[in-house]
């Protein structure tokens, strides 16, 4: 009888997960089934493999996914388990497990239901840093609305920098009310002339232009290694992209770098540079970090054209080429290629784009390689070879 009851409980929990009514996570050492919640940012769905969820009457969201969707920058310090989120001059500092938060340097105390915490997603086998949606949104001057019937949290900030496709910039004025923008979007979706023709290959006129993007920079340090606090993501990305740019130029590419020094460049500006130059390829370089030292390896992220309206070519081919050539060059553990249409530099760029997470600064295994002399050149070679491979197979000159 006990076995029967145990099986019944397990079946019910799994049924809830399958049909979307709950997802299995582990927080504070306890396994639980939580209710997934839909989130919209400025009218666009937050698409993530790690669903936001409701617990203790709060909506928790994975910090990196929500901040990227907002157009904000997040700098994660793995030593202190804290994150600094910056947007339009505002800075919010949060620490996992702490009620103390700082908004522009001023200390505030959140209630126990709004404390940032780690959540282990059993389905994906990964740990994410979760933050309270309402608190973070309001701290960054976003308005928050909740639809109980649809289990939908909507946040909006008309002051935030947004990047529209060039054809939409002529139609939408930044001073228009959100309701007017929504009406235009609805009308456009009903017009047959707005239908896109998705191409498999890119047609280049003259030399292929590649935009090389060094993640983070300046006041945004990115991830900080918990093994050696002097190792910062912003410095590593610039080392890799500097070598990568030199390699690509030597191979005949036209190369544009979004930054060449330790400076802060807004996410929207990075995408704008690529779009204004009508580049054929955009590659962003990053390093990873996780709450567990066990997470390791390289992963490639992309935004599928089916989920990003401004894309005109199939995106997966660039991601695959980079994945395969980085594996050859580094011999590292290669994690799965992931769809991340929520990331600003992937969804705001018109051309094929990919983001390379080149190892975990929280992993002793990855850090051994990352701290080796010349390893950043090995990474750059893998990326350059991936670009070569993509151009050979998917770019028509």
MARZAKE-531917 format. One record per residue (C-alpha): residue in three letters; y, z, x negated. Coordinates in steps of 0.02 Angstrom, whole numbers, plus 32768, in hexadecimal, padded with zeros to 4 digits. Layout:
<rs>
res/y/z/x
ala/Y/Z/X
...
</rs>
This chain:
<rs>
res/y/z/x
unk/8000/8000/8000
unk/8077/802C/7F72
unk/8053/7F86/7F1E
unk/8075/7F2C/7FC1
unk/811D/7F84/7FD8
unk/814E/7F62/7F24
unk/8125/7EA9/7F39
unk/8185/7EA3/7FDC
unk/8221/7EEF/7F8C
unk/8214/7E76/7EFA
unk/8201/7DE2/7F71
unk/8298/7E17/7FD7
unk/8304/7E29/7F3C
unk/82CD/7D81/7EF9
unk/82EB/7D30/7FA3
unk/839C/7D73/7FA4
unk/83B8/7D2C/7EF6
unk/8371/7C82/7F22
unk/83D8/7C6E/7FBF
unk/8479/7CA8/7F6B
unk/848D/7D4E/7FC6
unk/847C/7DB3/7F26
unk/8464/7D9F/7E6C
unk/8406/7E15/7DF7
unk/846F/7E6A/7D70
unk/8464/7F04/7D03
unk/84FB/7F76/7CEE
unk/8509/8025/7CA6
unk/844F/801F/7C81
unk/8423/8000/7D37
unk/83DC/7F63/7D86
unk/8427/7F32/7E2C
unk/843D/7E9F/7EA1
unk/84F4/7E75/7EBB
unk/854A/7E01/7F37
unk/8591/7D61/7EEA
unk/8646/7D3A/7F14
unk/86A1/7C93/7F12
unk/8745/7C8B/7EB1
unk/87CF/7C0A/7EB8
unk/885D/7BFC/7E38
unk/88F4/7B9C/7E73
unk/8889/7B45/7EF6
unk/87FB/7B15/7E80
unk/874E/7B63/7E83
unk/871C/7BCD/7DEE
unk/867B/7B76/7DBA
unk/8612/7BE1/7D47
unk/855B/7C00/7D23
unk/8589/7CB9/7D2B
unk/85BD/7CD9/7DDE
unk/8644/7D59/7E06
unk/8601/7DE3/7E74
unk/8635/7E74/7EE1
unk/8606/7F28/7EBA
unk/8657/7FCD/7EEF
unk/86D2/7F6C/7F5A
unk/8712/7F0D/7EC2
unk/86FF/7E59/7E8D
unk/86CB/7E4D/7DD6
unk/86DC/7DAB/7D75
unk/86A6/7D77/7CC4
unk/8743/7D88/7C5B
unk/873A/7CE9/7BF4
unk/8716/7C78/7C89
unk/87A1/7CBF/7CF6
unk/8825/7CC2/7C6E
unk/8801/7C0F/7C39
unk/880F/7BDA/7CEF
unk/88B7/7C33/7CFD
unk/88F5/7BD7/7C64
unk/88FD/7C7B/7C02
unk/88BE/7CA5/7B54
unk/8844/7D32/7B33
unk/8829/7D85/7A8A
unk/8788/7DEB/7A83
unk/8772/7E78/7A03
unk/86B9/7E9C/79F5
unk/86D6/7F38/798B
unk/873D/7F92/7A0F
unk/86ED/7F36/7AA3
unk/879B/7F09/7AE0
unk/87F1/7E6A/7B19
unk/88A7/7E35/7B17
unk/88D7/7DB5/7B9B
unk/897A/7D55/7B84
unk/89D4/7CE3/7BFE
unk/8A8A/7CAB/7C08
unk/8AC3/7D37/7B95
unk/8A62/7DC0/7BEF
unk/89DA/7E21/7B94
unk/8950/7E8A/7BE3
unk/88DC/7EF2/7B77
unk/8839/7F31/7BC2
unk/87A7/7F8F/7B76
unk/86F4/7F94/7BB6
unk/86CD/803D/7C04
unk/8781/807B/7BFF
unk/87F9/80A3/7C8D
unk/888C/808B/7C17
unk/88DB/7FDE/7C18
unk/897C/7FA0/7BCA
unk/89F3/7F24/7C1B
unk/8A76/7EE8/7B9F
unk/8A53/7F83/7B38
unk/8A68/7FFD/7BC8
unk/89D1/8069/7BF0
unk/898B/806E/7CA0
unk/88F0/80BE/7CE9
unk/887D/805E/7D5D
unk/8805/80AE/7DD9
unk/874E/80BF/7DAE
unk/871F/8026/7E16
unk/8790/7FB8/7DAB
unk/874F/7FE7/7CFE
unk/871B/7F4F/7C96
unk/8661/7F51/7C71
unk/85D0/7EED/7C2B
unk/8558/7E97/7CA3
unk/84B3/7E4C/7C6D
unk/848A/7DB4/7CD9
unk/83CC/7DB3/7CE4
unk/83C1/7CFE/7D1C
unk/8421/7CBE/7C83
unk/83E9/7D47/7C0B
unk/849B/7D65/7BCF
unk/8519/7DF3/7BD3
unk/85CA/7DD2/7C10
unk/8667/7E3C/7C0C
unk/869C/7E57/7CC0
unk/874C/7E84/7CF7
unk/8797/7EAD/7DA2
unk/87E1/7E0E/7DEC
unk/886C/7E5E/7E51
unk/88AE/7ECC/7DC5
unk/88AE/7E42/7D41
unk/88F9/7DC2/7DB9
unk/8987/7E32/7DF2
unk/89AB/7E69/7D3F
unk/89C6/7DB1/7D13
unk/8A34/7D92/7DAE
unk/89B0/7D3B/7E17
unk/89A7/7D56/7ED2
unk/88FC/7D88/7F15
unk/88B4/7D60/7FC1
unk/880A/7D92/8005
unk/87A9/7D37/808D
unk/8724/7DAE/80CD
unk/86C9/7D2D/8137
unk/86B6/7CB2/80A7
unk/86A5/7D38/8020
unk/872E/7CDA/7FC3
unk/87B1/7D20/7F4E
unk/8845/7CAD/7F31
unk/88C7/7CC7/7EAB
unk/8961/7C5E/7E8C
unk/89F8/7C5E/7E1C
unk/8A73/7BD0/7E36
unk/8AD0/7C05/7D99
unk/8A38/7BE5/7D2C
unk/8A33/7B4A/7CBF
unk/89C2/7ACA/7D10
unk/8990/7A20/7CD0
unk/8979/7997/7D51
unk/8933/78E9/7D35
unk/89C0/7873/7D07
unk/89B7/7816/7DAC
unk/89C8/78BB/7E0A
unk/8A5D/78F7/7DA4
unk/8ACA/7874/7DFA
unk/8A93/78AE/7EA6
unk/8A99/796A/7E98
unk/8B3B/79C7/7E74
unk/8B28/7A72/7E21
unk/8B9B/7AC1/7EA4
unk/8B31/7A8B/7F39
unk/8ADB/7B12/7F9C
unk/8A20/7B29/7F85
unk/8A01/7AF3/8039
unk/8A56/7A4B/8019
unk/89ED/7A2D/7F7C
unk/894E/7A53/7FDE
unk/8980/79D5/8065
unk/899C/794F/7FE1
unk/88F3/7973/7F91
unk/889E/7968/803B
unk/88F3/78C3/8064
unk/88C6/787C/7FBA
unk/8810/78A8/7FD1
unk/880D/7842/8072
unk/8856/77A6/8021
unk/87D8/7727/7FE5
unk/884E/76E8/7F5D
unk/883C/7791/7F06
unk/8782/7778/7EE6
unk/8756/777B/7E2D
unk/86EB/7703/7DCD
unk/8689/7767/7D4D
unk/8658/7707/7CB0
unk/85CC/7730/7C39
unk/862C/76F3/7BA1
unk/86DC/7703/7B5D
unk/8742/7666/7B3A
unk/87AD/767E/7A9F
unk/883E/7610/7A68
unk/884E/7617/79AC
unk/8815/76AE/7945
unk/87BE/7738/79A6
unk/8833/77CD/79BC
unk/87E4/787A/79B2
unk/8844/7918/79DE
unk/8803/79AB/7979
unk/882D/7A54/79C7
unk/8823/7AF6/7964
unk/880A/7B80/79E4
unk/8881/7C14/79F0
unk/8907/7C34/796B
unk/89A1/7C9C/794B
unk/89A8/7D35/79BC
unk/8902/7D00/7A0A
unk/887F/7D2F/7988
unk/87EA/7D00/79F5
unk/874A/7D60/79D1
unk/8749/7DE1/7944
unk/86A5/7E02/78EC
unk/8657/7EAC/790B
unk/85FE/7E9B/7863
unk/8698/7E74/77FB
unk/873E/7E90/7854
unk/8798/7E1F/77D8
unk/873B/7D89/7821
unk/879F/7D42/78B2
unk/8778/7CAD/791E
unk/8825/7C5F/790C
unk/8810/7C53/784E
unk/8761/7C0C/7856
unk/878D/7B86/78D5
unk/881E/7B4A/786A
unk/87AE/7B3E/77CF
unk/8731/7AD4/782E
unk/87B1/7A61/787F
unk/880D/7A45/77DB
unk/876C/7A0A/7789
unk/873D/79A7/7825
unk/87E5/794D/782B
unk/87D4/791A/7775
unk/8723/78DA/7790
unk/8752/7875/7829
unk/87EA/7826/77D6
unk/877D/77F3/7743
unk/870A/779D/77C0
unk/8797/7737/780C
unk/87C4/779E/78A6
unk/8874/77C3/78E0
unk/8879/7881/78E6
unk/88F2/78F4/7941
unk/88E7/79B0/7925
unk/892A/7A26/79AB
unk/8956/7AA3/7922
unk/8951/7AA1/7864
unk/8995/7B50/7845
unk/897C/7BFE/788C
unk/89E4/7BE1/7927
unk/89CF/7C00/79E1
unk/89BD/7B62/7A4A
unk/89AE/7B6E/7B07
unk/8910/7B2A/7B56
unk/8972/7AB1/7BC3
unk/89CE/7A6F/7B2A
unk/8929/7A4A/7AD0
unk/88EE/79DF/7B60
unk/8999/798F/7B73
unk/8996/7957/7ABC
unk/88F0/78FE/7AD7
unk/8924/78AD/7B7B
unk/89CE/7872/7B39
unk/897A/781F/7AA4
unk/88F7/77CB/7B14
unk/8870/780B/7A9F
unk/87BC/77D2/7AB3
unk/876D/7879/7A82
unk/87A0/7931/7A89
unk/873E/79B6/7A29
unk/876C/7A6E/7A2E
unk/8725/7AE5/79AB
unk/86FF/7B9C/79D0
unk/868E/7C2B/799C
unk/8633/7C9D/7A14
unk/861E/7D58/7A2F
unk/85B0/7DC1/7AA0
unk/8592/7E75/7AD1
unk/84E6/7E6D/7A7F
unk/84C5/7E46/79C8
unk/8427/7DE8/79FD
unk/8488/7D53/7A42
unk/8492/7CCA/79BE
unk/849D/7C10/79A3
unk/850A/7B79/79C6
unk/8531/7B37/7A73
unk/8591/7AA3/7AB7
unk/85F8/7AAB/7B57
unk/863B/7A1C/7BC1
unk/8689/79FC/7C6C
unk/8622/797E/7CD2
unk/8685/78F0/7D20
unk/863A/791C/7DCA
unk/869C/79BF/7DC7
unk/873D/7986/7D73
unk/87A0/7902/7DCF
unk/8806/78C0/7D3C
unk/876D/788E/7CD7
unk/8748/77D4/7CD3
unk/86AF/77CF/7C62
unk/8608/782A/7C5E
unk/861D/78C9/7BF7
unk/856C/7901/7BCB
unk/8551/787D/7B43
unk/85D3/78C8/7ACE
unk/858B/7976/7AE6
unk/84DB/7939/7AC0
unk/850F/78DB/7A24
unk/8568/7975/79DF
unk/84D5/79E5/7A0C
unk/8456/7977/79B2
unk/84BD/795B/7914
unk/84F0/7A11/7901
unk/8438/7A40/790D
unk/840F/79C8/7880
unk/849F/79FF/7812
unk/848F/7ABC/7826
unk/83DA/7AE0/7854
unk/841F/7B66/78C7
unk/83DA/7BA1/796D
unk/8421/7B29/79EE
unk/8444/7B74/7A97
unk/8446/7B09/7B34
unk/84D3/7A8F/7B5B
unk/853B/7AE0/7BE4
unk/85AA/7A9D/7C6E
unk/8652/7AF7/7C69
unk/86CF/7A9D/7CDA
unk/8731/7B40/7CE5
unk/876D/7B35/7C2F
unk/881F/7AF5/7C26
unk/8810/7A82/7B90
unk/8777/7A2F/7BDC
unk/87B4/7A17/7C8D
unk/8868/79E5/7C61
unk/883A/795E/7BE3
unk/8823/78AF/7C2A
unk/87AD/786D/7BA4
unk/86FC/78A3/7B73
unk/870D/7955/7B33
unk/869C/79DC/7AEE
unk/86B0/7A8D/7AAF
unk/8644/7AC7/7A1D
unk/8619/7B81/7A10
unk/85DF/7B84/795B
unk/858B/7C2E/7951
unk/859D/7CE4/7986
unk/860F/7D57/7924
unk/85AE/7DE6/7973
unk/8508/7DA8/792A
unk/84D0/7DE3/787D
unk/8463/7D47/7872
unk/84F2/7CCF/7896
unk/856D/7D30/782B
unk/8500/7D17/7791
unk/851A/7C5C/77A0
unk/85CF/7C65/77DA
unk/8600/7CC9/773F
unk/85A8/7C53/76C6
unk/861A/7BEC/7657
unk/8627/7B3B/7698
unk/85D3/7B5B/7740
unk/866E/7B26/779F
unk/865D/7A7D/7749
unk/85A7/7A73/7783
unk/85E2/7A92/7835
unk/866B/7A10/7823
unk/85EC/7991/77E5
unk/857B/79B2/787B
unk/860B/7997/78F4
unk/8646/78FA/7899
unk/8596/78B3/789D
unk/858E/78DA/7956
unk/8630/787C/7974
unk/85ED/77E9/790E
unk/8550/77E8/7976
unk/85B1/77ED/7A19
unk/8626/7761/79E3
unk/8595/76F4/79AB
unk/853B/7706/7A53
unk/85C6/771F/7AD3
unk/866B/76D8/7A95
unk/8692/761F/7AAB
unk/8718/75DD/7A35
</rs>
